[in-house]
Amino acid sequence: MDKKQICIKFAREVCNILDISVPAIKFVPSDRMRTSTQIAALTPDAVLVRNDVTVSPELFFAISHELRHSYQIANGADLKGYQASDKISVEQYNLQSLEVDANAFSALVMSDFFGIVPRFQNLPESVKVAINDRMKQIQKEYR
């Protein structure tokens, strides 16, 4: 299986959990991303994935994160106050409810699918606490 097939299969499994349709997965040059470290992004018609990223836990985390954003939008998430990562601090960006939720969901996916628990080492303690709290809420929702 090539990288695209692997990503589509993974996306299909995550979308089944979220009960949303599977968006297109498009591989794009890294300069299409907002930052040099961004792996994936959600657009209205696809999940964009950097074409220079290898199949890795980070790739699966990024895809599940963007699929959770798709789920949020499909379920009426309020995007009015949402701010892009290049407009506010790392802490402010990651404390936005949509980001906390997407990170928490993706952490649970990584744990359930691969036995890997992300540590979010590059994020402030306040964000880690918020993600951990949201993970507990999501676990209750999916029981």
C-alpha positions in Angstrom: 0.0 0.0 0.0 1.3 3.4 -0.8 1.2 6.5 1.4 -2.0 7.8 -0.1 -3.8 4.5 0.3 -2.7 4.2 3.9 -3.9 7.7 4.6 -7.3 7.1 3.0 -7.8 3.8 4.9 -6.9 5.5 8.2 -9.2 8.5 7.3 -12.1 6.1 6.5 -11.7 4.4 9.9 -11.6 7.7 11.8 -14.6 9.1 9.8 -16.6 5.9 10.7 -16.0 6.8 14.4 -17.0 10.4 13.8 -19.9 9.4 11.6 -18.9 11.9 8.8 -18.2 11.4 5.1 -14.6 10.8 4.2 -13.1 14.0 2.6 -10.6 13.8 -0.2 -7.0 13.5 0.9 -4.7 15.6 -1.3 -0.9 15.7 -1.1 0.5 19.1 -1.6 3.9 20.9 -1.4 5.0 22.0 2.0 4.7 25.7 1.0 0.9 25.2 0.9 0.9 25.0 4.7 0.6 27.9 7.0 3.8 27.1 8.9 6.9 25.0 8.2 5.9 22.4 10.9 2.3 22.0 9.8 1.6 18.5 8.4 -2.0 18.7 7.4 -4.8 21.3 6.9 -8.5 21.2 6.3 -10.0 23.0 3.4 -13.7 23.0 2.3 -13.1 20.2 -0.2 -10.2 18.1 1.2 -7.6 17.4 3.9 -4.3 18.6 2.6 -1.3 16.7 3.6 2.4 17.7 3.0 3.8 15.5 0.3 7.2 15.3 2.0 6.0 13.7 5.2 6.6 10.0 5.7 4.1 7.6 7.2 4.5 8.2 10.9 2.5 8.7 14.1 2.7 12.5 13.5 1.0 12.0 10.1 -1.8 10.0 11.6 -2.3 12.5 14.5 -2.4 15.4 12.0 -5.0 13.6 9.8 -7.3 12.7 12.7 -6.9 16.3 14.1 -8.1 17.7 10.8 -10.9 15.1 10.5 -12.1 16.2 14.0 -12.3 19.8 12.7 -14.4 18.5 9.8 -16.7 16.8 12.4 -16.8 20.0 14.4 -17.9 22.0 11.3 -20.4 19.3 10.2 -22.0 19.6 13.7 -22.3 23.3 13.7 -19.2 24.5 15.4 -19.1 28.3 15.9 -16.1 29.6 14.0 -16.7 33.3 14.6 -14.0 33.8 17.3 -11.5 31.3 15.9 -8.1 32.7 15.2 -5.3 31.2 13.0 -2.1 30.1 14.6 -0.1 33.0 13.0 -2.3 35.6 14.6 -2.0 34.8 18.4 0.4 33.0 20.8 0.9 29.3 20.8 -0.9 29.1 24.1 -3.9 31.2 23.0 -4.2 29.3 19.8 -4.1 25.9 21.4 -6.5 26.9 24.2 -9.3 27.6 21.7 -12.0 25.1 22.3 -11.9 23.7 18.7 -8.1 23.1 19.0 -8.4 21.5 22.5 -11.1 19.2 21.2 -9.2 18.2 18.0 -6.0 17.6 20.0 -7.9 15.6 22.6 -9.7 13.5 20.0 -6.5 12.8 18.1 -4.7 11.8 21.3 -7.4 9.3 22.0 -7.2 8.0 18.4 -3.4 7.6 18.7 -3.9 5.7 22.0 -6.6 3.4 20.8 -5.2 2.7 17.3 -1.4 2.6 18.1 -1.0 2.5 21.8 0.8 5.9 21.7 -0.1 8.7 24.1 1.0 12.1 22.8 2.7 14.2 25.5 2.3 17.6 23.8 5.8 18.5 25.1 5.9 21.7 23.1 2.8 23.1 24.6 2.3 25.1 27.8 1.0 23.3 30.9 -2.4 25.1 30.7 -3.0 23.6 27.2 -2.0 20.1 28.4 -4.5 20.3 31.3 -7.2 21.5 28.9 -6.5 18.6 26.5 -6.4 16.0 29.2 -9.8 17.3 30.6 -11.3 17.2 27.2 -10.0 13.6 26.6 -11.9 12.5 29.7 -15.1 14.1 28.4 -14.7 12.5 25.0 -14.1 9.1 26.5 -17.4 9.4 28.4 -19.2 10.5 25.2 -18.0 7.5 23.2 -18.8 4.8 25.8 
